[in-house]
Amino acid sequence: MARRVHQPLENEEFDFILSMTTGPVLAYFCGTWPKAVEACRAMDAVVGELAEEYGTRFTAVRTDMTRCPEPTRRYGVTGAPTAVLIKDGEAVASQAGPMTREEFRAFLDAHL
């Protein structure tokens, strides 16, 4: 995974990242249970590439739903993987399920 993707280990770290970021945040929520692992790993690669490509247009945050349950509830995430685009602390767009690179790019371009 690219270095440009933050990986908070707890709720407070997730909130700290949001508070220190001036632009949009792409939080993608992942799970560690067997049905979610493969799709989340695929999303890791896609988000890492797009974070490098888009540079400073957004901050990427890989959020483990088990380690960060508060943001998971706050943004209404019920399954993994789920991408949530956050601006000024509010979710402005979300997409549940795995996405290809092209689908993810379309999601970002529509909402950034």
Phi and psi restraints in degrees (range 20) as a CNS / XPLOR table:
assign (resid 1 and name C) (resid 2 and name N)
       (resid 2 and name CA) (resid 2 and name C) 1.0 -65.9 20.0 2
assign (resid 2 and name N) (resid 2 and name CA)
       (resid 2 and name C) (resid 3 and name N) 1.0 152.6 20.0 2
assign (resid 2 and name C) (resid 3 and name N)
       (resid 3 and name CA) (resid 3 and name C) 1.0 -66.9 20.0 2
assign (resid 3 and name N) (resid 3 and name CA)
       (resid 3 and name C) (resid 4 and name N) 1.0 -20.6 20.0 2
assign (resid 3 and name C) (resid 4 and name N)
       (resid 4 and name CA) (resid 4 and name C) 1.0 -73.9 20.0 2
assign (resid 4 and name N) (resid 4 and name CA)
       (resid 4 and name C) (resid 5 and name N) 1.0 -2.5 20.0 2
assign (resid 4 and name C) (resid 5 and name N)
       (resid 5 and name CA) (resid 5 and name C) 1.0 -103.8 20.0 2
assign (resid 5 and name N) (resid 5 and name CA)
       (resid 5 and name C) (resid 6 and name N) 1.0 116.2 20.0 2
assign (resid 5 and name C) (resid 6 and name N)
       (resid 6 and name CA) (resid 6 and name C) 1.0 -74.9 20.0 2
assign (resid 6 and name N) (resid 6 and name CA)
       (resid 6 and name C) (resid 7 and name N) 1.0 149.9 20.0 2
assign (resid 6 and name C) (resid 7 and name N)
       (resid 7 and name CA) (resid 7 and name C) 1.0 -134.5 20.0 2
assign (resid 7 and name N) (resid 7 and name CA)
       (resid 7 and name C) (resid 8 and name N) 1.0 83.0 20.0 2
assign (resid 7 and name C) (resid 8 and name N)
       (resid 8 and name CA) (resid 8 and name C) 1.0 -64.6 20.0 2
assign (resid 8 and name N) (resid 8 and name CA)
       (resid 8 and name C) (resid 9 and name N) 1.0 145.3 20.0 2
assign (resid 8 and name C) (resid 9 and name N)
       (resid 9 and name CA) (resid 9 and name C) 1.0 -98.5 20.0 2
assign (resid 9 and name N) (resid 9 and name CA)
       (resid 9 and name C) (resid 10 and name N) 1.0 -8.4 20.0 2
assign (resid 9 and name C) (resid 10 and name N)
       (resid 10 and name CA) (resid 10 and name C) 1.0 -158.5 20.0 2
assign (resid 10 and name N) (resid 10 and name CA)
       (resid 10 and name C) (resid 11 and name N) 1.0 168.5 20.0 2
assign (resid 10 and name C) (resid 11 and name N)
       (resid 11 and name CA) (resid 11 and name C) 1.0 -54.1 20.0 2
assign (resid 11 and name N) (resid 11 and name CA)
       (resid 11 and name C) (resid 12 and name N) 1.0 -46.2 20.0 2
assign (resid 11 and name C) (resid 12 and name N)
       (resid 12 and name CA) (resid 12 and name C) 1.0 -63.2 20.0 2
assign (resid 12 and name N) (resid 12 and name CA)
       (resid 12 and name C) (resid 13 and name N) 1.0 -36.8 20.0 2
assign (resid 12 and name C) (resid 13 and name N)
       (resid 13 and name CA) (resid 13 and name C) 1.0 -68.2 20.0 2
assign (resid 13 and name N) (resid 13 and name CA)
       (resid 13 and name C) (resid 14 and name N) 1.0 -39.5 20.0 2
assign (resid 13 and name C) (resid 14 and name N)
       (resid 14 and name CA) (resid 14 and name C) 1.0 -58.4 20.0 2
assign (resid 14 and name N) (resid 14 and name CA)
       (resid 14 and name C) (resid 15 and name N) 1.0 -49.3 20.0 2
assign (resid 14 and name C) (resid 15 and name N)
       (resid 15 and name CA) (resid 15 and name C) 1.0 -63.6 20.0 2
assign (resid 15 and name N) (resid 15 and name CA)
       (resid 15 and name C) (resid 16 and name N) 1.0 -36.2 20.0 2
assign (resid 15 and name C) (resid 16 and name N)
       (resid 16 and name CA) (resid 16 and name C) 1.0 -63.1 20.0 2
assign (resid 16 and name N) (resid 16 and name CA)
       (resid 16 and name C) (resid 17 and name N) 1.0 -44.0 20.0 2
assign (resid 16 and name C) (resid 17 and name N)
       (resid 17 and name CA) (resid 17 and name C) 1.0 -59.9 20.0 2
assign (resid 17 and name N) (resid 17 and name CA)
       (resid 17 and name C) (resid 18 and name N) 1.0 -46.1 20.0 2
assign (resid 17 and name C) (resid 18 and name N)
       (resid 18 and name CA) (resid 18 and name C) 1.0 -61.1 20.0 2
assign (resid 18 and name N) (resid 18 and name CA)
       (resid 18 and name C) (resid 19 and name N) 1.0 -40.4 20.0 2
assign (resid 18 and name C) (resid 19 and name N)
       (resid 19 and name CA) (resid 19 and name C) 1.0 -69.7 20.0 2
assign (resid 19 and name N) (resid 19 and name CA)
       (resid 19 and name C) (resid 20 and name N) 1.0 -26.3 20.0 2
assign (resid 19 and name C) (resid 20 and name N)
       (resid 20 and name CA) (resid 20 and name C) 1.0 -92.2 20.0 2
assign (resid 20 and name N) (resid 20 and name CA)
       (resid 20 and name C) (resid 21 and name N) 1.0 -6.0 20.0 2
assign (resid 20 and name C) (resid 21 and name N)
       (resid 21 and name CA) (resid 21 and name C) 1.0 -98.0 20.0 2
assign (resid 21 and name N) (resid 21 and name CA)
       (resid 21 and name C) (resid 22 and name N) 1.0 131.4 20.0 2
assign (resid 21 and name C) (resid 22 and name N)
       (resid 22 and name CA) (resid 22 and name C) 1.0 -91.2 20.0 2
assign (resid 22 and name N) (resid 22 and name CA)
       (resid 22 and name C) (resid 23 and name N) 1.0 -23.9 20.0 2
assign (resid 22 and name C) (resid 23 and name N)
       (resid 23 and name CA) (resid 23 and name C) 1.0 -106.2 20.0 2
assign (resid 23 and name N) (resid 23 and name CA)
       (resid 23 and name C) (resid 24 and name N) 1.0 -165.3 20.0 2
assign (resid 23 and name C) (resid 24 and name N)
       (resid 24 and name CA) (resid 24 and name C) 1.0 -65.7 20.0 2
assign (resid 24 and name N) (resid 24 and name CA)
       (resid 24 and name C) (resid 25 and name N) 1.0 151.0 20.0 2
assign (resid 24 and name C) (resid 25 and name N)
       (resid 25 and name CA) (resid 25 and name C) 1.0 -120.0 20.0 2
assign (resid 25 and name N) (resid 25 and name CA)
       (resid 25 and name C) (resid 26 and name N) 1.0 128.8 20.0 2
assign (resid 25 and name C) (resid 26 and name N)
       (resid 26 and name CA) (resid 26 and name C) 1.0 -99.2 20.0 2
assign (resid 26 and name N) (resid 26 and name CA)
       (resid 26 and name C) (resid 27 and name N) 1.0 104.7 20.0 2
assign (resid 26 and name C) (resid 27 and name N)
       (resid 27 and name CA) (resid 27 and name C) 1.0 -98.1 20.0 2
assign (resid 27 and name N) (resid 27 and name CA)
       (resid 27 and name C) (resid 28 and name N) 1.0 121.6 20.0 2
assign (resid 27 and name C) (resid 28 and name N)
       (resid 28 and name CA) (resid 28 and name C) 1.0 -116.0 20.0 2
assign (resid 28 and name N) (resid 28 and name CA)
       (resid 28 and name C) (resid 29 and name N) 1.0 126.1 20.0 2
assign (resid 28 and name C) (resid 29 and name N)
       (resid 29 and name CA) (resid 29 and name C) 1.0 -94.9 20.0 2
assign (resid 29 and name N) (resid 29 and name CA)
       (resid 29 and name C) (resid 30 and name N) 1.0 129.0 20.0 2
assign (resid 29 and name C) (resid 30 and name N)
       (resid 30 and name CA) (resid 30 and name C) 1.0 -124.5 20.0 2
assign (resid 30 and name N) (resid 30 and name CA)
       (resid 30 and name C) (resid 31 and name N) 1.0 155.7 20.0 2
assign (resid 30 and name C) (resid 31 and name N)
       (resid 31 and name CA) (resid 31 and name C) 1.0 -121.1 20.0 2
assign (resid 31 and name N) (resid 31 and name CA)
       (resid 31 and name C) (resid 32 and name N) 1.0 161.5 20.0 2
assign (resid 31 and name C) (resid 32 and name N)
       (resid 32 and name CA) (resid 32 and name C) 1.0 -107.5 20.0 2
assign (resid 32 and name N) (resid 32 and name CA)
       (resid 32 and name C) (resid 33 and name N) 1.0 3.2 20.0 2
assign (resid 32 and name C) (resid 33 and name N)
       (resid 33 and name CA) (resid 33 and name C) 1.0 -78.7 20.0 2
assign (resid 33 and name N) (resid 33 and name CA)
       (resid 33 and name C) (resid 34 and name N) 1.0 155.0 20.0 2
assign (resid 33 and name C) (resid 34 and name N)
       (resid 34 and name CA) (resid 34 and name C) 1.0 -52.0 20.0 2
assign (resid 34 and name N) (resid 34 and name CA)
       (resid 34 and name C) (resid 35 and name N) 1.0 -40.9 20.0 2
assign (resid 34 and name C) (resid 35 and name N)
       (resid 35 and name CA) (resid 35 and name C) 1.0 -70.8 20.0 2
assign (resid 35 and name N) (resid 35 and name CA)
       (resid 35 and name C) (resid 36 and name N) 1.0 -20.1 20.0 2
assign (resid 35 and name C) (resid 36 and name N)
       (resid 36 and name CA) (resid 36 and name C) 1.0 -98.3 20.0 2
assign (resid 36 and name N) (resid 36 and name CA)
       (resid 36 and name C) (resid 37 and name N) 1.0 -20.7 20.0 2
assign (resid 36 and name C) (resid 37 and name N)
       (resid 37 and name CA) (resid 37 and name C) 1.0 -58.6 20.0 2
assign (resid 37 and name N) (resid 37 and name CA)
       (resid 37 and name C) (resid 38 and name N) 1.0 -49.8 20.0 2
assign (resid 37 and name C) (resid 38 and name N)
       (resid 38 and name CA) (resid 38 and name C) 1.0 -62.7 20.0 2
assign (resid 38 and name N) (resid 38 and name CA)
       (resid 38 and name C) (resid 39 and name N) 1.0 -46.6 20.0 2
assign (resid 38 and name C) (resid 39 and name N)
       (resid 39 and name CA) (resid 39 and name C) 1.0 -64.4 20.0 2
assign (resid 39 and name N) (resid 39 and name CA)
       (resid 39 and name C) (resid 40 and name N) 1.0 -37.4 20.0 2
assign (resid 39 and name C) (resid 40 and name N)
       (resid 40 and name CA) (resid 40 and name C) 1.0 -69.3 20.0 2
assign (resid 40 and name N) (resid 40 and name CA)
       (resid 40 and name C) (resid 41 and name N) 1.0 -37.9 20.0 2
assign (resid 40 and name C) (resid 41 and name N)
       (resid 41 and name CA) (resid 41 and name C) 1.0 -63.9 20.0 2
assign (resid 41 and name N) (resid 41 and name CA)
       (resid 41 and name C) (resid 42 and name N) 1.0 -39.5 20.0 2
assign (resid 41 and name C) (resid 42 and name N)
       (resid 42 and name CA) (resid 42 and name C) 1.0 -63.3 20.0 2
assign (resid 42 and name N) (resid 42 and name CA)
       (resid 42 and name C) (resid 43 and name N) 1.0 -39.8 20.0 2
assign (resid 42 and name C) (resid 43 and name N)
       (resid 43 and name CA) (resid 43 and name C) 1.0 -66.6 20.0 2
assign (resid 43 and name N) (resid 43 and name CA)
       (resid 43 and name C) (resid 44 and name N) 1.0 -33.7 20.0 2
assign (resid 43 and name C) (resid 44 and name N)
       (resid 44 and name CA) (resid 44 and name C) 1.0 -55.5 20.0 2
assign (resid 44 and name N) (resid 44 and name CA)
       (resid 44 and name C) (resid 45 and name N) 1.0 -47.4 20.0 2
assign (resid 44 and name C) (resid 45 and name N)
       (resid 45 and name CA) (resid 45 and name C) 1.0 -64.9 20.0 2
assign (resid 45 and name N) (resid 45 and name CA)
       (resid 45 and name C) (resid 46 and name N) 1.0 -45.1 20.0 2
assign (resid 45 and name C) (resid 46 and name N)
       (resid 46 and name CA) (resid 46 and name C) 1.0 -63.8 20.0 2
assign (resid 46 and name N) (resid 46 and name CA)
       (resid 46 and name C) (resid 47 and name N) 1.0 -48.5 20.0 2
assign (resid 46 and name C) (resid 47 and name N)
       (resid 47 and name CA) (resid 47 and name C) 1.0 -65.7 20.0 2
assign (resid 47 and name N) (resid 47 and name CA)
       (resid 47 and name C) (resid 48 and name N) 1.0 -38.8 20.0 2
assign (resid 47 and name C) (resid 48 and name N)
       (resid 48 and name CA) (resid 48 and name C) 1.0 -59.5 20.0 2
assign (resid 48 and name N) (resid 48 and name CA)
       (resid 48 and name C) (resid 49 and name N) 1.0 -45.0 20.0 2
assign (resid 48 and name C) (resid 49 and name N)
       (resid 49 and name CA) (resid 49 and name C) 1.0 -64.4 20.0 2
assign (resid 49 and name N) (resid 49 and name CA)
       (resid 49 and name C) (resid 50 and name N) 1.0 -45.0 20.0 2
assign (resid 49 and name C) (resid 50 and name N)
       (resid 50 and name CA) (resid 50 and name C) 1.0 -69.2 20.0 2
assign (resid 50 and name N) (resid 50 and name CA)
       (resid 50 and name C) (resid 51 and name N) 1.0 -33.6 20.0 2
assign (resid 50 and name C) (resid 51 and name N)
       (resid 51 and name CA) (resid 51 and name C) 1.0 -63.0 20.0 2
assign (resid 51 and name N) (resid 51 and name CA)
       (resid 51 and name C) (resid 52 and name N) 1.0 -39.3 20.0 2
assign (resid 51 and name C) (resid 52 and name N)
       (resid 52 and name CA) (resid 52 and name C) 1.0 -68.1 20.0 2
assign (resid 52 and name N) (resid 52 and name CA)
       (resid 52 and name C) (resid 53 and name N) 1.0 -44.8 20.0 2
assign (resid 52 and name C) (resid 53 and name N)
       (resid 53 and name CA) (resid 53 and name C) 1.0 -65.2 20.0 2
assign (resid 53 and name N) (resid 53 and name CA)
       (resid 53 and name C) (resid 54 and name N) 1.0 -44.2 20.0 2
assign (resid 53 and name C) (resid 54 and name N)
       (resid 54 and name CA) (resid 54 and name C) 1.0 -82.8 20.0 2
assign (resid 54 and name N) (resid 54 and name CA)
       (resid 54 and name C) (resid 55 and name N) 1.0 -14.2 20.0 2
assign (resid 54 and name C) (resid 55 and name N)
       (resid 55 and name CA) (resid 55 and name C) 1.0 58.7 20.0 2
assign (resid 55 and name N) (resid 55 and name CA)
       (resid 55 and name C) (resid 56 and name N) 1.0 -119.3 20.0 2
assign (resid 55 and name C) (resid 56 and name N)
       (resid 56 and name CA) (resid 56 and name C) 1.0 -88.6 20.0 2
assign (resid 56 and name N) (resid 56 and name CA)
       (resid 56 and name C) (resid 57 and name N) 1.0 7.4 20.0 2
assign (resid 56 and name C) (resid 57 and name N)
       (resid 57 and name CA) (resid 57 and name C) 1.0 -69.7 20.0 2
assign (resid 57 and name N) (resid 57 and name CA)
       (resid 57 and name C) (resid 58 and name N) 1.0 -23.0 20.0 2
assign (resid 57 and name C) (resid 58 and name N)
       (resid 58 and name CA) (resid 58 and name C) 1.0 -156.6 20.0 2
assign (resid 58 and name N) (resid 58 and name CA)
       (resid 58 and name C) (resid 59 and name N) 1.0 162.4 20.0 2
assign (resid 58 and name C) (resid 59 and name N)
       (resid 59 and name CA) (resid 59 and name C) 1.0 -107.9 20.0 2
assign (resid 59 and name N) (resid 59 and name CA)
       (resid 59 and name C) (resid 60 and name N) 1.0 127.3 20.0 2
assign (resid 59 and name C) (resid 60 and name N)
       (resid 60 and name CA) (resid 60 and name C) 1.0 -95.7 20.0 2
assign (resid 60 and name N) (resid 60 and name CA)
       (resid 60 and name C) (resid 61 and name N) 1.0 136.5 20.0 2
assign (resid 60 and name C) (resid 61 and name N)
       (resid 61 and name CA) (resid 61 and name C) 1.0 -134.1 20.0 2
assign (resid 61 and name N) (resid 61 and name CA)
       (resid 61 and name C) (resid 62 and name N) 1.0 114.4 20.0 2
assign (resid 61 and name C) (resid 62 and name N)
       (resid 62 and name CA) (resid 62 and name C) 1.0 -85.1 20.0 2
assign (resid 62 and name N) (resid 62 and name CA)
       (resid 62 and name C) (resid 63 and name N) 1.0 116.4 20.0 2
assign (resid 62 and name C) (resid 63 and name N)
       (resid 63 and name CA) (resid 63 and name C) 1.0 -112.9 20.0 2
assign (resid 63 and name N) (resid 63 and name CA)
       (resid 63 and name C) (resid 64 and name N) 1.0 115.4 20.0 2
assign (resid 63 and name C) (resid 64 and name N)
       (resid 64 and name CA) (resid 64 and name C) 1.0 -76.8 20.0 2
assign (resid 64 and name N) (resid 64 and name CA)
       (resid 64 and name C) (resid 65 and name N) 1.0 120.1 20.0 2
assign (resid 64 and name C) (resid 65 and name N)
       (resid 65 and name CA) (resid 65 and name C) 1.0 -63.3 20.0 2
assign (resid 65 and name N) (resid 65 and name CA)
       (resid 65 and name C) (resid 66 and name N) 1.0 -28.3 20.0 2
assign (resid 65 and name C) (resid 66 and name N)
       (resid 66 and name CA) (resid 66 and name C) 1.0 -77.5 20.0 2
assign (resid 66 and name N) (resid 66 and name CA)
       (resid 66 and name C) (resid 67 and name N) 1.0 -41.0 20.0 2
assign (resid 66 and name C) (resid 67 and name N)
       (resid 67 and name CA) (resid 67 and name C) 1.0 -77.8 20.0 2
assign (resid 67 and name N) (resid 67 and name CA)
       (resid 67 and name C) (resid 68 and name N) 1.0 -26.3 20.0 2
assign (resid 67 and name C) (resid 68 and name N)
       (resid 68 and name CA) (resid 68 and name C) 1.0 -125.7 20.0 2
assign (resid 68 and name N) (resid 68 and name CA)
       (resid 68 and name C) (resid 69 and name N) 1.0 67.1 20.0 2
assign (resid 68 and name C) (resid 69 and name N)
       (resid 69 and name CA) (resid 69 and name C) 1.0 -69.4 20.0 2
assign (resid 69 and name N) (resid 69 and name CA)
       (resid 69 and name C) (resid 70 and name N) 1.0 -29.6 20.0 2
assign (resid 69 and name C) (resid 70 and name N)
       (resid 70 and name CA) (resid 70 and name C) 1.0 -64.1 20.0 2
assign (resid 70 and name N) (resid 70 and name CA)
       (resid 70 and name C) (resid 71 and name N) 1.0 -51.3 20.0 2
assign (resid 70 and name C) (resid 71 and name N)
       (resid 71 and name CA) (resid 71 and name C) 1.0 -62.1 20.0 2
assign (resid 71 and name N) (resid 71 and name CA)
       (resid 71 and name C) (resid 72 and name N) 1.0 -33.0 20.0 2
assign (resid 71 and name C) (resid 72 and name N)
       (resid 72 and name CA) (resid 72 and name C) 1.0 -59.8 20.0 2
assign (resid 72 and name N) (resid 72 and name CA)
       (resid 72 and name C) (resid 73 and name N) 1.0 -46.9 20.0 2
assign (resid 72 and name C) (resid 73 and name N)
       (resid 73 and name CA) (resid 73 and name C) 1.0 -69.6 20.0 2
assign (resid 73 and name N) (resid 73 and name CA)
       (resid 73 and name C) (resid 74 and name N) 1.0 -43.7 20.0 2
assign (resid 73 and name C) (resid 74 and name N)
       (resid 74 and name CA) (resid 74 and name C) 1.0 -55.7 20.0 2
assign (resid 74 and name N) (resid 74 and name CA)
       (resid 74 and name C) (resid 75 and name N) 1.0 -39.5 20.0 2
assign (resid 74 and name C) (resid 75 and name N)
       (resid 75 and name CA) (resid 75 and name C) 1.0 -99.7 20.0 2
assign (resid 75 and name N) (resid 75 and name CA)
       (resid 75 and name C) (resid 76 and name N) 1.0 11.8 20.0 2
assign (resid 75 and name C) (resid 76 and name N)
       (resid 76 and name CA) (resid 76 and name C) 1.0 67.8 20.0 2
assign (resid 76 and name N) (resid 76 and name CA)
       (resid 76 and name C) (resid 77 and name N) 1.0 29.5 20.0 2
assign (resid 76 and name C) (resid 77 and name N)
       (resid 77 and name CA) (resid 77 and name C) 1.0 -81.5 20.0 2
assign (resid 77 and name N) (resid 77 and name CA)
       (resid 77 and name C) (resid 78 and name N) 1.0 127.9 20.0 2
assign (resid 77 and name C) (resid 78 and name N)
       (resid 78 and name CA) (resid 78 and name C) 1.0 -120.7 20.0 2
assign (resid 78 and name N) (resid 78 and name CA)
       (resid 78 and name C) (resid 79 and name N) 1.0 -8.4 20.0 2
assign (resid 78 and name C) (resid 79 and name N)
       (resid 79 and name CA) (resid 79 and name C) 1.0 -149.6 20.0 2
assign (resid 79 and name N) (resid 79 and name CA)
       (resid 79 and name C) (resid 80 and name N) 1.0 164.5 20.0 2
assign (resid 79 and name C) (resid 80 and name N)
       (resid 80 and name CA) (resid 80 and name C) 1.0 -124.3 20.0 2
assign (resid 80 and name N) (resid 80 and name CA)
       (resid 80 and name C) (resid 81 and name N) 1.0 141.0 20.0 2
assign (resid 80 and name C) (resid 81 and name N)
       (resid 81 and name CA) (resid 81 and name C) 1.0 -83.3 20.0 2
assign (resid 81 and name N) (resid 81 and name CA)
       (resid 81 and name C) (resid 82 and name N) 1.0 150.9 20.0 2
assign (resid 81 and name C) (resid 82 and name N)
       (resid 82 and name CA) (resid 82 and name C) 1.0 -138.2 20.0 2
assign (resid 82 and name N) (resid 82 and name CA)
       (resid 82 and name C) (resid 83 and name N) 1.0 132.2 20.0 2
assign (resid 82 and name C) (resid 83 and name N)
       (resid 83 and name CA) (resid 83 and name C) 1.0 -103.6 20.0 2
assign (resid 83 and name N) (resid 83 and name CA)
       (resid 83 and name C) (resid 84 and name N) 1.0 133.4 20.0 2
assign (resid 83 and name C) (resid 84 and name N)
       (resid 84 and name CA) (resid 84 and name C) 1.0 -129.2 20.0 2
assign (resid 84 and name N) (resid 84 and name CA)
       (resid 84 and name C) (resid 85 and name N) 1.0 124.5 20.0 2
assign (resid 84 and name C) (resid 85 and name N)
       (resid 85 and name CA) (resid 85 and name C) 1.0 -94.8 20.0 2
assign (resid 85 and name N) (resid 85 and name CA)
       (resid 85 and name C) (resid 86 and name N) 1.0 123.3 20.0 2
assign (resid 85 and name C) (resid 86 and name N)
       (resid 86 and name CA) (resid 86 and name C) 1.0 -116.4 20.0 2
assign (resid 86 and name N) (resid 86 and name CA)
       (resid 86 and name C) (resid 87 and name N) 1.0 129.3 20.0 2
assign (resid 86 and name C) (resid 87 and name N)
       (resid 87 and name CA) (resid 87 and name C) 1.0 -127.7 20.0 2
assign (resid 87 and name N) (resid 87 and name CA)
       (resid 87 and name C) (resid 88 and name N) 1.0 127.9 20.0 2
assign (resid 87 and name C) (resid 88 and name N)
       (resid 88 and name CA) (resid 88 and name C) 1.0 52.7 20.0 2
assign (resid 88 and name N) (resid 88 and name CA)
       (resid 88 and name C) (resid 89 and name N) 1.0 38.8 20.0 2
assign (resid 88 and name C) (resid 89 and name N)
       (resid 89 and name CA) (resid 89 and name C) 1.0 82.1 20.0 2
assign (resid 89 and name N) (resid 89 and name CA)
       (resid 89 and name C) (resid 90 and name N) 1.0 -6.2 20.0 2
assign (resid 89 and name C) (resid 90 and name N)
       (resid 90 and name CA) (resid 90 and name C) 1.0 -109.9 20.0 2
assign (resid 90 and name N) (resid 90 and name CA)
       (resid 90 and name C) (resid 91 and name N) 1.0 139.5 20.0 2
assign (resid 90 and name C) (resid 91 and name N)
       (resid 91 and name CA) (resid 91 and name C) 1.0 -72.2 20.0 2
assign (resid 91 and name N) (resid 91 and name CA)
       (resid 91 and name C) (resid 92 and name N) 1.0 126.4 20.0 2
assign (resid 91 and name C) (resid 92 and name N)
       (resid 92 and name CA) (resid 92 and name C) 1.0 -108.1 20.0 2
assign (resid 92 and name N) (resid 92 and name CA)
       (resid 92 and name C) (resid 93 and name N) 1.0 -16.0 20.0 2
assign (resid 92 and name C) (resid 93 and name N)
       (resid 93 and name CA) (resid 93 and name C) 1.0 -162.7 20.0 2
assign (resid 93 and name N) (resid 93 and name CA)
       (resid 93 and name C) (resid 94 and name N) 1.0 149.4 20.0 2
assign (resid 93 and name C) (resid 94 and name N)
       (resid 94 and name CA) (resid 94 and name C) 1.0 -148.9 20.0 2
assign (resid 94 and name N) (resid 94 and name CA)
       (resid 94 and name C) (resid 95 and name N) 1.0 155.3 20.0 2
assign (resid 94 and name C) (resid 95 and name N)
       (resid 95 and name CA) (resid 95 and name C) 1.0 -147.0 20.0 2
assign (resid 95 and name N) (resid 95 and name CA)
       (resid 95 and name C) (resid 96 and name N) 1.0 121.4 20.0 2
assign (resid 95 and name C) (resid 96 and name N)
       (resid 96 and name CA) (resid 96 and name C) 1.0 -93.5 20.0 2
assign (resid 96 and name N) (resid 96 and name CA)
       (resid 96 and name C) (resid 97 and name N) 1.0 146.4 20.0 2
assign (resid 96 and name C) (resid 97 and name N)
       (resid 97 and name CA) (resid 97 and name C) 1.0 97.1 20.0 2
assign (resid 97 and name N) (resid 97 and name CA)
       (resid 97 and name C) (resid 98 and name N) 1.0 162.3 20.0 2
assign (resid 97 and name C) (resid 98 and name N)
       (resid 98 and name CA) (resid 98 and name C) 1.0 -67.7 20.0 2
assign (resid 98 and name N) (resid 98 and name CA)
       (resid 98 and name C) (resid 99 and name N) 1.0 147.9 20.0 2
assign (resid 98 and name C) (resid 99 and name N)
       (resid 99 and name CA) (resid 99 and name C) 1.0 -129.2 20.0 2
assign (resid 99 and name N) (resid 99 and name CA)
       (resid 99 and name C) (resid 100 and name N) 1.0 146.1 20.0 2
assign (resid 99 and name C) (resid 100 and name N)
       (resid 100 and name CA) (resid 100 and name C) 1.0 -75.1 20.0 2
assign (resid 100 and name N) (resid 100 and name CA)
       (resid 100 and name C) (resid 101 and name N) 1.0 171.5 20.0 2
assign (resid 100 and name C) (resid 101 and name N)
       (resid 101 and name CA) (resid 101 and name C) 1.0 -59.1 20.0 2
assign (resid 101 and name N) (resid 101 and name CA)
       (resid 101 and name C) (resid 102 and name N) 1.0 -42.5 20.0 2
assign (resid 101 and name C) (resid 102 and name N)
       (resid 102 and name CA) (resid 102 and name C) 1.0 -66.6 20.0 2
assign (resid 102 and name N) (resid 102 and name CA)
       (resid 102 and name C) (resid 103 and name N) 1.0 -41.8 20.0 2
assign (resid 102 and name C) (resid 103 and name N)
       (resid 103 and name CA) (resid 103 and name C) 1.0 -64.9 20.0 2
assign (resid 103 and name N) (resid 103 and name CA)
       (resid 103 and name C) (resid 104 and name N) 1.0 -40.5 20.0 2
assign (resid 103 and name C) (resid 104 and name N)
       (resid 104 and name CA) (resid 104 and name C) 1.0 -66.3 20.0 2
assign (resid 104 and name N) (resid 104 and name CA)
       (resid 104 and name C) (resid 105 and name N) 1.0 -41.5 20.0 2
assign (resid 104 and name C) (resid 105 and name N)
       (resid 105 and name CA) (resid 105 and name C) 1.0 -61.5 20.0 2
assign (resid 105 and name N) (resid 105 and name CA)
       (resid 105 and name C) (resid 106 and name N) 1.0 -43.1 20.0 2
assign (resid 105 and name C) (resid 106 and name N)
       (resid 106 and name CA) (resid 106 and name C) 1.0 -62.5 20.0 2
assign (resid 106 and name N) (resid 106 and name CA)
       (resid 106 and name C) (resid 107 and name N) 1.0 -40.7 20.0 2
assign (resid 106 and name C) (resid 107 and name N)
       (resid 107 and name CA) (resid 107 and name C) 1.0 -59.7 20.0 2
assign (resid 107 and name N) (resid 107 and name CA)
       (resid 107 and name C) (resid 108 and name N) 1.0 -48.5 20.0 2
assign (resid 107 and name C) (resid 108 and name N)
       (resid 108 and name CA) (resid 108 and name C) 1.0 -65.1 20.0 2
assign (resid 108 and name N) (resid 108 and name CA)
       (resid 108 and name C) (resid 109 and name N) 1.0 -46.9 20.0 2
assign (resid 108 and name C) (resid 109 and name N)
       (resid 109 and name CA) (resid 109 and name C) 1.0 -62.6 20.0 2
assign (resid 109 and name N) (resid 109 and name CA)
       (resid 109 and name C) (resid 110 and name N) 1.0 -31.9 20.0 2
assign (resid 109 and name C) (resid 110 and name N)
       (resid 110 and name CA) (resid 110 and name C) 1.0 -73.1 20.0 2
assign (resid 110 and name N) (resid 110 and name CA)
       (resid 110 and name C) (resid 111 and name N) 1.0 -23.2 20.0 2
assign (resid 110 and name C) (resid 111 and name N)
       (resid 111 and name CA) (resid 111 and name C) 1.0 -121.2 20.0 2
assign (resid 111 and name N) (resid 111 and name CA)
       (resid 111 and name C) (resid 112 and name N) 1.0 -7.8 20.0 2
